[in-house]
Amino acid sequence: MKLLGISSPYTSSGKTTVTLALSSMVRNAAVFKIGPDFIDPGLERSITGYAENIDRYLEGKNFWKLVCRASNTYDFAIFEGVMGLYDSGLDFDNSTYYYFKRYRIPHVIVLDVSNMAESAYRVFKGFKNKYTIGVIINNYYGERHLNMVIKDFIKNNVKIFGKIPHSENLKMESRHLGLYTYLEQENINKKINEVKKFIDPDIFKDLPEIECKYEEKISRRNINIAIALDKAFNFYYQYNLDLLSSIGNVSFFSPINDEYIENSDFIYIGGGYPEIYKEQLSNSKRTREWILDHYYEGKNIYGECGGLMYMMEKIGNFKMLGIFNGYVLENAGLTLNYTKLFSDENYFIFKKGDTIFGHEYHYSRIYSDEKTALKVLRGNGINGRDGIFKNNAYGSYTHLHFFRYREKLERYLNKIYKQDSNK
């Protein structure tokens, strides 16, 4: 599998747009997003069919096995960086450059030149390193502007792999919450097909290849797993979905479209933006009745972030599931952290005394008097706690990557299978 990295000096430079275009230019490409983000991999998955995250904080020391796992199937691996090339935000190096350096991944620097001219080369020069193979000029205004930008790149023999002009028609739709998700973006394929016209396909020449294999032995069970998936709930890691599909029988349902799945054993409600679709969720009575019936029958439910919000009584003034007492306050400011939690009690797949690593991303705040199982050692959670639980229902602001906790999840689902088999 051949490796190629995409980086930039700062966020909002066009990395995701370029990554989408590149992944559509070759057959059989897997995309890896560095960091915990859900939105970019969701967009990339809609183009390639496979996009995973790479993050040693979330996934633990064996994270590279996820790349090896993909190499069993894919010919190219395109790595999209997080924020600026050297940004980390942790007390150890978790930057894009860390991964590119450790695995010798050649990369291009995407440079948004909308507010500069000759300075562009100086910015590039400051970020260039031994693994940099060239630049993609993004967001230039007209030929005169482009010529001012590129003259020093040409003079210094820097390979220019792309020149993407400014165009409102090429922009990915966004809002204060970030880019629109892949289920919300309009004309994404049309935009990407246009962008790739401005990129040199020679970027894929002479790339290094890795040879590593990783296969997991997973015991399959006849357990029915229902996963919420629609515009309100679509924050899922590729591995989480793949693992659940390997263990049991996965079906998807849309809460905003009032869908339900009969005979489910385990319901998984991931993150997303339920606050945007709270009216539709409030009106989805069949979905609510089905999930509540599932809960009162003693079956298991797990919600992450947006899923937890949906499990509360209300978001704003709109009625939600009401499994947990309390309500959600919207527009409460951005919370974006890696999290570290300590389990005071048995919770979901975890035992008392476990330490848990994850991340949180939301603009809401939860007010509840429900019991919590997790003490926040890093991050915010719910006033320094996280992990609301009641009977067989669990919900947290923290998102988990199941790769780090695969064996725990397998044991948890196997327990559900055995309980169902004994009924």
Secondary structure, DSSP 8 states (H G I E B T S, - for coil): -EEEEEE-SSSSSSHHHHHHHHHHHSSSEEEEEESS-SHHHHHHHHHHS-EEEE-HHHH-TTTTHHHHHHHTT-SEEEEE--SSTT---SSS--SHHHHHHHTT--EEEEEE-TT-STHHHHHHHHH--TTEEEEEEEEE-HHHHHHHHHHHHHHTT--EEEEEE--GGG---EETTEE--TTT-SSHHHHHHHHGGGB-GGGGTT--B--------------EEEEE-SSSEEE--HHHHHHHHHHSEEEEE-GGGT---TT-SEEEE-EE-TTTTHHHHHH-HHHHHHHHHHHHTT-EEEEETHHHHHHSSEETTEE---SSSSEEESS---EEEEEEEEESS-BTTB-TT-EEEEEEEES-EEE--S-EEEEEEES-TBTTEEEEEETTEEEESSB--GGGGHHHHHHHHHHHHHHHHT-
